[in-house]
Amino acid sequence: MRRREVISLLGAAAAAWPLTARAQQPALPVVAFINSGTADAQTARLAAFRKGMSEAGYVESQNVTVEYHWMNGHYEGLPALLDDLVRRRVAVIATPGSNPAALAAKAATASIPIVFGVAEDPVALGLVASLAHPGGNATGVNFFAAEIDAKRLGLMHELLPKAMRFAVLVNPTNATSAETTANAIKEAAASFGLELLFGNASTPAEIDTAFAAFARERAAAVFIAPDGFFGSRGAQFAALAARDRLPTSCVSREMVEAGLLMSYGTSFDDMFRQIGIYTGSILKGTKPADLPVLQATKFEFILNLKTARSLGVDIPPTLLARADEVIE
């Protein structure tokens, strides 16, 4: 073999070595993150999720890959998405703030770890055997958004003591939460002597239609049910509430910051962070069955004083004193 040919062969082999080395590098574990809303409405919560993973030793793109799946309220797409994730054997499925995603994930796999954030009792939902001992492939956080519906209606009644007709907006495609909210609100409304007007919405256009109906039917205020899709539509809700001069109650501080009147609920940022921590722990080898379901313990009552003034609502001093935060 000629000297020039030997040099050429050696050069070709050297050029191939980095490619071979890269091919032998182990692939990063994949976390499938599923949320009911949209990315642009979840900036702070995403930061909290990533912070939680980093506390557990995982940094996105360095030692873990995170795939983000934003449903934007299209829950009907969950079965096909979960089928694909199960087929590809992702390392963990994280479903913060989405009952439908958690239930779809549980129905799709009994082996891939699931870390959920749900608004209701996960035992009643069938996600775990018990809070202390989940017993399967799922664990996570119960952030009590649905369980506090009656409390939230009570606060709204105290805020608007002369109001007798309250509108309630639910998402029928989030059937479990919609039914839980309807039952709790009906029972609470009966004790207060209130009349309820129910509306359904699962798209932005249907939210518009529902608010137009509430205004036409002369509802005094709107109670927005806990729902991941609703949580991503804060700006739309604020614009409609201002247009129709309707006081509103929701579960997240972000919606009050967007211009709604009041919220009562737990910290969504804390929930996302804890799901990030649990996700990292599972990537390290901890089994979901060994991680007890956490329950939110801190509740926040937030009022938007600027919105109250624009609506002509006088907030009783007793409520102002009890508020954890008043947005000026």
RODOSE-977180 format. One record per residue (C-alpha): x, y, z; residue number from 1. Coordinates in steps of 0.1 Angstrom, whole numbers. Layout:
N
{X=X&Y=Y&Z=Z&pos=NUM};
...
***
This chain:
328
{X=0&Y=0&Z=0&pos=1};
{X=13&Y=34&Z=-9&pos=2};
{X=22&Y=59&Z=18&pos=3};
{X=-5&Y=84&Z=5&pos=4};
{X=-32&Y=57&Z=8&pos=5};
{X=-22&Y=48&Z=43&pos=6};
{X=-24&Y=84&Z=54&pos=7};
{X=-58&Y=88&Z=38&pos=8};
{X=-71&Y=57&Z=56&pos=9};
{X=-58&Y=69&Z=89&pos=10};
{X=-74&Y=103&Z=83&pos=11};
{X=-108&Y=87&Z=75&pos=12};
{X=-106&Y=65&Z=106&pos=13};
{X=-97&Y=95&Z=128&pos=14};
{X=-127&Y=115&Z=115&pos=15};
{X=-150&Y=86&Z=123&pos=16};
{X=-139&Y=83&Z=159&pos=17};
{X=-159&Y=113&Z=173&pos=18};
{X=-190&Y=100&Z=155&pos=19};
{X=-186&Y=65&Z=170&pos=20};
{X=-180&Y=79&Z=204&pos=21};
{X=-211&Y=101&Z=202&pos=22};
{X=-231&Y=71&Z=190&pos=23};
{X=-220&Y=52&Z=221&pos=24};
{X=-230&Y=80&Z=245&pos=25};
{X=-261&Y=69&Z=266&pos=26};
{X=-292&Y=88&Z=256&pos=27};
{X=-306&Y=112&Z=282&pos=28};
{X=-337&Y=100&Z=301&pos=29};
{X=-369&Y=116&Z=287&pos=30};
{X=-395&Y=132&Z=309&pos=31};
{X=-429&Y=138&Z=292&pos=32};
{X=-445&Y=169&Z=307&pos=33};
{X=-482&Y=172&Z=299&pos=34};
{X=-502&Y=203&Z=308&pos=35};
{X=-538&Y=212&Z=300&pos=36};
{X=-530&Y=248&Z=291&pos=37};
{X=-506&Y=268&Z=270&pos=38};
{X=-469&Y=275&Z=274&pos=39};
{X=-472&Y=313&Z=274&pos=40};
{X=-494&Y=311&Z=305&pos=41};
{X=-471&Y=289&Z=325&pos=42};
{X=-438&Y=307&Z=326&pos=43};
{X=-435&Y=310&Z=364&pos=44};
{X=-448&Y=275&Z=369&pos=45};
{X=-423&Y=260&Z=344&pos=46};
{X=-395&Y=278&Z=362&pos=47};
{X=-408&Y=262&Z=395&pos=48};
{X=-408&Y=227&Z=379&pos=49};
{X=-373&Y=231&Z=366&pos=50};
{X=-362&Y=244&Z=400&pos=51};
{X=-376&Y=213&Z=416&pos=52};
{X=-358&Y=190&Z=392&pos=53};
{X=-325&Y=209&Z=398&pos=54};
{X=-329&Y=205&Z=435&pos=55};
{X=-331&Y=167&Z=428&pos=56};
{X=-299&Y=169&Z=407&pos=57};
{X=-314&Y=171&Z=372&pos=58};
{X=-309&Y=200&Z=347&pos=59};
{X=-327&Y=201&Z=314&pos=60};
{X=-306&Y=193&Z=284&pos=61};
{X=-276&Y=184&Z=306&pos=62};
{X=-287&Y=151&Z=321&pos=63};
{X=-324&Y=149&Z=313&pos=64};
{X=-346&Y=157&Z=283&pos=65};
{X=-380&Y=172&Z=289&pos=66};
{X=-407&Y=170&Z=262&pos=67};
{X=-435&Y=195&Z=266&pos=68};
{X=-470&Y=187&Z=255&pos=69};
{X=-494&Y=216&Z=258&pos=70};
{X=-530&Y=204&Z=253&pos=71};
{X=-547&Y=239&Z=252&pos=72};
{X=-579&Y=223&Z=264&pos=73};
{X=-579&Y=196&Z=238&pos=74};
{X=-583&Y=167&Z=262&pos=75};
{X=-595&Y=144&Z=234&pos=76};
{X=-559&Y=142&Z=221&pos=77};
{X=-546&Y=126&Z=254&pos=78};
{X=-551&Y=89&Z=245&pos=79};
{X=-531&Y=92&Z=212&pos=80};
{X=-504&Y=112&Z=230&pos=81};
{X=-501&Y=87&Z=258&pos=82};
{X=-500&Y=57&Z=234&pos=83};
{X=-470&Y=73&Z=217&pos=84};
{X=-452&Y=80&Z=250&pos=85};
{X=-458&Y=45&Z=263&pos=86};
{X=-446&Y=31&Z=230&pos=87};
{X=-414&Y=51&Z=233&pos=88};
{X=-409&Y=41&Z=269&pos=89};
{X=-403&Y=76&Z=283&pos=90};
{X=-387&Y=76&Z=317&pos=91};
{X=-414&Y=96&Z=336&pos=92};
{X=-447&Y=112&Z=328&pos=93};
{X=-454&Y=144&Z=347&pos=94};
{X=-489&Y=159&Z=347&pos=95};
{X=-490&Y=190&Z=369&pos=96};
{X=-523&Y=206&Z=373&pos=97};
{X=-543&Y=183&Z=350&pos=98};
{X=-567&Y=157&Z=362&pos=99};
{X=-575&Y=145&Z=327&pos=100};
{X=-538&Y=140&Z=318&pos=101};
{X=-532&Y=121&Z=351&pos=102};
{X=-562&Y=98&Z=345&pos=103};
{X=-552&Y=92&Z=309&pos=104};
{X=-517&Y=84&Z=319&pos=105};
{X=-528&Y=60&Z=346&pos=106};
{X=-551&Y=43&Z=321&pos=107};
{X=-523&Y=40&Z=295&pos=108};
{X=-495&Y=25&Z=316&pos=109};
{X=-490&Y=5&Z=348&pos=110};
{X=-452&Y=6&Z=345&pos=111};
{X=-440&Y=40&Z=335&pos=112};
{X=-438&Y=63&Z=366&pos=113};
{X=-464&Y=91&Z=367&pos=114};
{X=-460&Y=122&Z=388&pos=115};
{X=-494&Y=140&Z=390&pos=116};
{X=-507&Y=173&Z=404&pos=117};
{X=-545&Y=169&Z=408&pos=118};
{X=-573&Y=191&Z=421&pos=119};
{X=-591&Y=163&Z=439&pos=120};
{X=-585&Y=133&Z=462&pos=121};
{X=-562&Y=110&Z=441&pos=122};
{X=-575&Y=79&Z=460&pos=123};
{X=-611&Y=87&Z=450&pos=124};
{X=-598&Y=93&Z=414&pos=125};
{X=-583&Y=58&Z=414&pos=126};
{X=-547&Y=71&Z=409&pos=127};
{X=-533&Y=56&Z=441&pos=128};
{X=-542&Y=30&Z=468&pos=129};
{X=-536&Y=55&Z=496&pos=130};
{X=-518&Y=88&Z=502&pos=131};
{X=-491&Y=73&Z=525&pos=132};
{X=-486&Y=42&Z=503&pos=133};
{X=-495&Y=49&Z=467&pos=134};
{X=-488&Y=13&Z=458&pos=135};
{X=-484&Y=16&Z=421&pos=136};
{X=-467&Y=36&Z=394&pos=137};
{X=-481&Y=70&Z=403&pos=138};
{X=-476&Y=96&Z=430&pos=139};
{X=-477&Y=134&Z=433&pos=140};
{X=-496&Y=162&Z=448&pos=141};
{X=-532&Y=170&Z=457&pos=142};
{X=-536&Y=207&Z=456&pos=143};
{X=-573&Y=208&Z=467&pos=144};
{X=-586&Y=231&Z=440&pos=145};
{X=-619&Y=212&Z=438&pos=146};
{X=-623&Y=205&Z=475&pos=147};
{X=-624&Y=242&Z=483&pos=148};
{X=-652&Y=251&Z=459&pos=149};
{X=-677&Y=256&Z=488&pos=150};
{X=-652&Y=278&Z=507&pos=151};
{X=-646&Y=299&Z=476&pos=152};
{X=-683&Y=304&Z=470&pos=153};
{X=-687&Y=314&Z=507&pos=154};
{X=-660&Y=341&Z=503&pos=155};
{X=-677&Y=354&Z=471&pos=156};
{X=-710&Y=355&Z=489&pos=157};
{X=-694&Y=375&Z=517&pos=158};
{X=-678&Y=398&Z=492&pos=159};
{X=-712&Y=403&Z=474&pos=160};
{X=-738&Y=398&Z=502&pos=161};
{X=-767&Y=413&Z=481&pos=162};
{X=-760&Y=392&Z=450&pos=163};
{X=-785&Y=363&Z=446&pos=164};
{X=-777&Y=348&Z=412&pos=165};
{X=-742&Y=334&Z=406&pos=166};
{X=-730&Y=320&Z=373&pos=167};
{X=-708&Y=289&Z=374&pos=168};
{X=-685&Y=281&Z=344&pos=169};
{X=-673&Y=245&Z=341&pos=170};
{X=-654&Y=226&Z=314&pos=171};
{X=-674&Y=196&Z=303&pos=172};
{X=-644&Y=179&Z=288&pos=173};
{X=-628&Y=179&Z=322&pos=174};
{X=-657&Y=158&Z=334&pos=175};
{X=-645&Y=147&Z=368&pos=176};
{X=-637&Y=182&Z=380&pos=177};
{X=-668&Y=196&Z=364&pos=178};
{X=-690&Y=172&Z=383&pos=179};
{X=-672&Y=177&Z=416&pos=180};
{X=-675&Y=215&Z=413&pos=181};
{X=-712&Y=213&Z=403&pos=182};
{X=-721&Y=191&Z=433&pos=183};
{X=-701&Y=212&Z=458&pos=184};
{X=-715&Y=245&Z=445&pos=185};
{X=-751&Y=233&Z=445&pos=186};
{X=-749&Y=222&Z=481&pos=187};
{X=-732&Y=254&Z=492&pos=188};
{X=-755&Y=276&Z=472&pos=189};
{X=-785&Y=260&Z=489&pos=190};
{X=-772&Y=268&Z=523&pos=191};
{X=-767&Y=305&Z=513&pos=192};
{X=-801&Y=307&Z=495&pos=193};
{X=-784&Y=315&Z=461&pos=194};
{X=-796&Y=308&Z=426&pos=195};
{X=-771&Y=292&Z=402&pos=196};
{X=-768&Y=296&Z=365&pos=197};
{X=-745&Y=270&Z=349&pos=198};
{X=-725&Y=274&Z=317&pos=199};
{X=-702&Y=251&Z=298&pos=200};
{X=-670&Y=260&Z=278&pos=201};
{X=-641&Y=241&Z=265&pos=202};
{X=-628&Y=265&Z=238&pos=203};
{X=-620&Y=303&Z=238&pos=204};
{X=-651&Y=308&Z=216&pos=205};
{X=-673&Y=290&Z=241&pos=206};
{X=-659&Y=311&Z=269&pos=207};
{X=-670&Y=342&Z=250&pos=208};
{X=-705&Y=327&Z=244&pos=209};
{X=-708&Y=317&Z=281&pos=210};
{X=-700&Y=352&Z=293&pos=211};
{X=-725&Y=367&Z=269&pos=212};
{X=-751&Y=344&Z=282&pos=213};
{X=-742&Y=352&Z=318&pos=214};
{X=-746&Y=390&Z=311&pos=215};
{X=-778&Y=384&Z=293&pos=216};
{X=-792&Y=364&Z=322&pos=217};
{X=-781&Y=391&Z=346&pos=218};
{X=-758&Y=370&Z=367&pos=219};
{X=-743&Y=390&Z=396&pos=220};
{X=-709&Y=373&Z=395&pos=221};
{X=-691&Y=344&Z=378&pos=222};
{X=-676&Y=314&Z=396&pos=223};
{X=-649&Y=298&Z=374&pos=224};
{X=-644&Y=261&Z=381&pos=225};
{X=-608&Y=248&Z=386&pos=226};
{X=-595&Y=236&Z=352&pos=227};
{X=-561&Y=237&Z=336&pos=228};
{X=-574&Y=252&Z=303&pos=229};
{X=-593&Y=279&Z=321&pos=230};
{X=-561&Y=287&Z=341&pos=231};
{X=-544&Y=296&Z=308&pos=232};
{X=-571&Y=320&Z=297&pos=233};
{X=-567&Y=347&Z=324&pos=234};
{X=-564&Y=376&Z=300&pos=235};
{X=-595&Y=365&Z=281&pos=236};
{X=-615&Y=361&Z=313&pos=237};
{X=-603&Y=395&Z=326&pos=238};
{X=-613&Y=412&Z=294&pos=239};
{X=-648&Y=396&Z=294&pos=240};
{X=-654&Y=403&Z=331&pos=241};
{X=-644&Y=440&Z=326&pos=242};
{X=-666&Y=443&Z=295&pos=243};
{X=-697&Y=428&Z=312&pos=244};
{X=-689&Y=443&Z=346&pos=245};
{X=-689&Y=408&Z=362&pos=246};
{X=-671&Y=401&Z=395&pos=247};
{X=-652&Y=368&Z=392&pos=248};
{X=-638&Y=341&Z=415&pos=249};
{X=-610&Y=317&Z=404&pos=250};
{X=-584&Y=294&Z=420&pos=251};
{X=-551&Y=309&Z=409&pos=252};
{X=-533&Y=341&Z=418&pos=253};
{X=-521&Y=345&Z=381&pos=254};
{X=-557&Y=351&Z=370&pos=255};
{X=-562&Y=378&Z=397&pos=256};
{X=-530&Y=394&Z=385&pos=257};
{X=-545&Y=393&Z=350&pos=258};
{X=-574&Y=413&Z=363&pos=259};
{X=-600&Y=390&Z=378&pos=260};
{X=-615&Y=400&Z=412&pos=261};
{X=-605&Y=373&Z=437&pos=262};
{X=-589&Y=339&Z=441&pos=263};
{X=-587&Y=313&Z=468&pos=264};
{X=-565&Y=283&Z=465&pos=265};
{X=-531&Y=268&Z=470&pos=266};
{X=-498&Y=279&Z=454&pos=267};
{X=-495&Y=264&Z=419&pos=268};
{X=-458&Y=273&Z=418&pos=269};
{X=-452&Y=251&Z=449&pos=270};
{X=-471&Y=222&Z=433&pos=271};
{X=-451&Y=224&Z=401&pos=272};
{X=-418&Y=226&Z=421&pos=273};
{X=-427&Y=195&Z=442&pos=274};
{X=-436&Y=176&Z=410&pos=275};
{X=-401&Y=185&Z=397&pos=276};
{X=-385&Y=172&Z=429&pos=277};
{X=-405&Y=139&Z=427&pos=278};
{X=-396&Y=136&Z=390&pos=279};
{X=-359&Y=139&Z=398&pos=280};
{X=-361&Y=115&Z=427&pos=281};
{X=-377&Y=89&Z=404&pos=282};
{X=-350&Y=94&Z=377&pos=283};
{X=-325&Y=86&Z=405&pos=284};
{X=-343&Y=53&Z=411&pos=285};
{X=-369&Y=59&Z=438&pos=286};
{X=-401&Y=41&Z=431&pos=287};
{X=-434&Y=61&Z=430&pos=288};
{X=-449&Y=36&Z=454&pos=289};
{X=-423&Y=48&Z=480&pos=290};
{X=-431&Y=85&Z=476&pos=291};
{X=-462&Y=95&Z=496&pos=292};
{X=-487&Y=117&Z=480&pos=293};
{X=-483&Y=153&Z=492&pos=294};
{X=-512&Y=175&Z=502&pos=295};
{X=-510&Y=213&Z=499&pos=296};
{X=-512&Y=230&Z=533&pos=297};
{X=-509&Y=267&Z=524&pos=298};
{X=-540&Y=285&Z=510&pos=299};
{X=-540&Y=320&Z=496&pos=300};
{X=-568&Y=345&Z=495&pos=301};
{X=-560&Y=372&Z=470&pos=302};
{X=-581&Y=403&Z=460&pos=303};
{X=-576&Y=427&Z=431&pos=304};
{X=-585&Y=461&Z=446&pos=305};
{X=-581&Y=479&Z=412&pos=306};
{X=-606&Y=455&Z=396&pos=307};
{X=-630&Y=460&Z=426&pos=308};
{X=-629&Y=498&Z=421&pos=309};
{X=-635&Y=495&Z=383&pos=310};
{X=-665&Y=472&Z=390&pos=311};
{X=-679&Y=495&Z=418&pos=312};
{X=-675&Y=467&Z=444&pos=313};
{X=-669&Y=477&Z=480&pos=314};
{X=-647&Y=451&Z=496&pos=315};
{X=-658&Y=447&Z=533&pos=316};
{X=-630&Y=456&Z=557&pos=317};
{X=-632&Y=421&Z=573&pos=318};
{X=-623&Y=405&Z=539&pos=319};
{X=-595&Y=429&Z=533&pos=320};
{X=-580&Y=421&Z=567&pos=321};
{X=-582&Y=383&Z=559&pos=322};
{X=-566&Y=386&Z=524&pos=323};
{X=-531&Y=372&Z=521&pos=324};
{X=-525&Y=398&Z=493&pos=325};
{X=-543&Y=428&Z=479&pos=326};
{X=-533&Y=438&Z=444&pos=327};
{X=-535&Y=475&Z=441&pos=328};
***
